[in-house]
Amino acid sequence: GLAGFPLGTQGDVLSLMSGGFDSTIASYLTMKRGLKTHFIFFNLGGLAHEIGVKQVALYLWSKFGSSHRVKFISVPFDDVLTEIFASTHETYMGVTLKRLMLLASEKIANEMEIDALVTGESVAQVSSQTLRNLALIDQVTNKLILRPLATMNKPEIMKMAKDIGTKDFAENMPEYCGVISKNPITHGSYKRMEREAKRFDYTVLDKAVENAVTINVDDILDDVTSNTAIEVV
């Protein structure tokens, strides 16, 4: 074990991976604690982003978790994003996106018989991560949500990324959650959130979950090399 428990002795978790600093360090910390950490990725940015996230997941697994085979699940989220733009007030878009990611993760975790989800959220780092907004996000699921970075600041997270070797991956990873942060609410209202949530068409989310692609993490290399044509803009 990595100074925690031996891997796999504390059960399985599903980690929401964007490939940036926070989600990779959160995943490393759950692996360190002995939790068998599977990865779920919500694709908002096309093939190049997906390959980048797969590479960092493969790195984490091969360096710190290769004794146990885990899954990498990719969920196409572009239609969900389109529906958010169509149905949700701009101030609640960021919180809504995070809620829908948890909702989709919960459905997949249920199929995998996993009790807990992991996110890289850190209190007040961005607008959707204030205490109130995290509470609004958590309302959407009955799963246990682990946030290993809750009280860490960015320099601490970046130092850890440098120490374990994920810094270069994270620096080159695009940030897509920011695309919908226009006048985001920092202290959302429960009643307003309920109203916004009712306007969303959840069949779009169900379809995204149905179209999710699951591969074993050790198949990532073959999968990435078979998708070599990447358009760089």
Disulfide bonds with the S-S distance in Angstrom:
none
